[in-house]
Amino acid sequence: MLLAILRVVYLLVCAGAILAYINPEEVEGTTVTLPRIVSEHRLVAFFVLLFISQIVTIIDMVVRRKRIEVVSAVYFGILIGVLLAYLMIQALTPIIRPPYEGLAVMLTLLILPYLCTSLLLQTKDDFRFVIPYVEFSRDLKGGRPLVVDSSSLIDGRIADVVETQILESQLIVPDFVLREVQDIADSSDKNRRARGRRGLEVLAAMQKSPHTDIRLHETSRTEFRSTAVDHKLVELAKQLRGGVITNDFNLNKVASVQGIPVINLNDVANALRPRFIPGERLRLKIIKEGEGPGQGVGYLDDGTMVVCEGASNMIGRDIDSIVSSVLQSSAGRMIFTKPVFTKEGWWRPADPSQ
């Protein structure tokens, strides 16, 4: 609404200024000499000049997405370039003699503003110029922002993590990640479609949560050199001076190599799993037979697989067992146990009725 009012006021001001220009005799104290073509075709000149003045408004309406750091970099680049050009012209005036003086002035006014503007555009992420002050270092509330990838949204555990309020950083969801999740949700494959819809539901739930500071980040097609989503995530994290939150192993490695902080949901889950040491007692339900002779296999609530020696004939029963060893591998953690026996040599069930 405010922009519409501003544009209407600008149109009226331009129309009044153009009318005053093409009719100088109606304004007291003016001695403006109009060009012949303007004085002979005043009506045509009025509409032509009015259209030229509104080109700025048209450009403003077409280019909807504007970035303050780009506008500020161009503004300060031209301003500093013209100032440096003026100082250089003053320094070169005693040295350069006519007829080369005009050429030196023209080249200086063309080259220096371009160099300054180009330099500021390339370093706008290091030195952020924000009108009316200059921000040399970002003061981020709650630490660095975290860029969220599609795998963490589809996984869904990120919603549970943010509800614990241990993440004070702002979560950034880029538009290309949202498009990727939407494409998965529109897939013809039933499983992929279900995963994509779960990712959208997780995002909607986090947006409604009062404990989550989440923002959708819009990017332009020419902003990133690479078309791969993982590389875009890394480049965006660099621009925002933040990190990445994911459970993708490859993205974790790519970001870590380039010095980007990474929070891997799988690592967080593994770190929060209960620790078992040899000799500790563990209650377990045997689900199936193991690969080794006489082995029975059960699972903890967090999905950790437990292999119990000599329990292949106890499938479907809850037993007490003692931890003998714990194996940690890249695939996860595996616990080896032995059933608890009585003096008669029989296993002692957790439920005496068994």
Rosetta blueprint (number, residue, H / E / L):
1 M L
2 L H
3 L H
4 A H
5 I H
6 L H
7 R H
8 V H
9 V H
10 Y H
11 L H
12 L H
13 V H
14 C H
15 A H
16 G H
17 A H
18 I H
19 L H
20 A H
21 Y H
22 I H
23 N L
24 P H
25 E H
26 E H
27 V L
28 E L
29 G L
30 T L
31 T L
32 V L
33 T L
34 L L
35 P L
36 R H
37 I H
38 V H
39 S H
40 E H
41 H L
42 R H
43 L H
44 V H
45 A H
46 F H
47 F H
48 V H
49 L H
50 L H
51 F H
52 I H
53 S H
54 Q L
55 I H
56 V H
57 T H
58 I H
59 I H
60 D H
61 M H
62 V H
63 V L
64 R L
65 R L
66 K L
67 R L
68 I H
69 E H
70 V H
71 V H
72 S H
73 A H
74 V H
75 Y H
76 F H
77 G H
78 I H
79 L H
80 I H
81 G H
82 V H
83 L H
84 L H
85 A H
86 Y H
87 L H
88 M H
89 I H
90 Q H
91 A H
92 L H
93 T L
94 P L
95 I L
96 I L
97 R L
98 P L
99 P L
100 Y L
101 E H
102 G H
103 L H
104 A H
105 V H
106 M H
107 L H
108 T H
109 L H
110 L H
111 I H
112 L H
113 P H
114 Y H
115 L H
116 C H
117 T H
118 S H
119 L H
120 L H
121 L H
122 Q H
123 T L
124 K L
125 D L
126 D L
127 F L
128 R E
129 F E
130 V E
131 I L
132 P L
133 Y E
134 V E
135 E E
136 F L
137 S L
138 R L
139 D L
140 L L
141 K L
142 G L
143 G L
144 R L
145 P L
146 L E
147 V E
148 V E
149 D L
150 S H
151 S H
152 S H
153 L H
154 I H
155 D H
156 G L
157 R H
158 I H
159 A H
160 D H
161 V H
162 V H
163 E H
164 T L
165 Q L
166 I L
167 L L
168 E L
169 S L
170 Q L
171 L E
172 I E
173 V E
174 P E
175 D H
176 F H
177 V H
178 L H
179 R H
180 E H
181 V H
182 Q H
183 D H
184 I H
185 A H
186 D L
187 S L
188 S L
189 D L
190 K H
191 N H
192 R H
193 R H
194 A H
195 R H
196 G H
197 R H
198 R H
199 G H
200 L H
201 E H
202 V H
203 L H
204 A H
205 A H
206 M H
207 Q H
208 K H
209 S L
210 P L
211 H L
212 T L
213 D L
214 I E
215 R E
216 L E
217 H E
218 E L
219 T L
220 S L
221 R L
222 T L
223 E L
224 F L
225 R L
226 S L
227 T L
228 A L
229 V H
230 D H
231 H H
232 K H
233 L H
234 V H
235 E H
236 L H
237 A H
238 K H
239 Q H
240 L H
241 R L
242 G L
243 G E
244 V E
245 I E
246 T E
247 N L
248 D L
249 F H
250 N H
251 L H
252 N H
253 K H
254 V H
255 A H
256 S H
257 V H
258 Q L
259 G L
260 I L
261 P L
262 V E
263 I E
264 N E
265 L H
266 N H
267 D H
268 V H
269 A H
270 N H
271 A H
272 L H
273 R L
274 P L
275 R L
276 F L
277 I L
278 P L
279 G L
280 E L
281 R E
282 L E
283 R E
284 L E
285 K E
286 I L
287 I L
288 K E
289 E E
290 G L
291 E L
292 G L
293 P L
294 G L
295 Q L
296 G E
297 V E
298 G E
299 Y E
300 L L
301 D L
302 D L
303 G L
304 T L
305 M E
306 V E
307 V E
308 C E
309 E L
310 G L
311 A L
312 S L
313 N L
314 M L
315 I L
316 G L
317 R L
318 D E
319 I E
320 D E
321 S E
322 I E
323 V E
324 S E
325 S E
326 V E
327 L E
328 Q E
329 S E
330 S L
331 A L
332 G E
333 R E
334 M E
335 I E
336 F E
337 T E
338 K E
339 P E
340 V L
341 F E
342 T L
343 K L
344 E L
345 G L
346 W L
347 W E
348 R L
349 P E
350 A L
351 D L
352 P L
353 S L
354 Q L
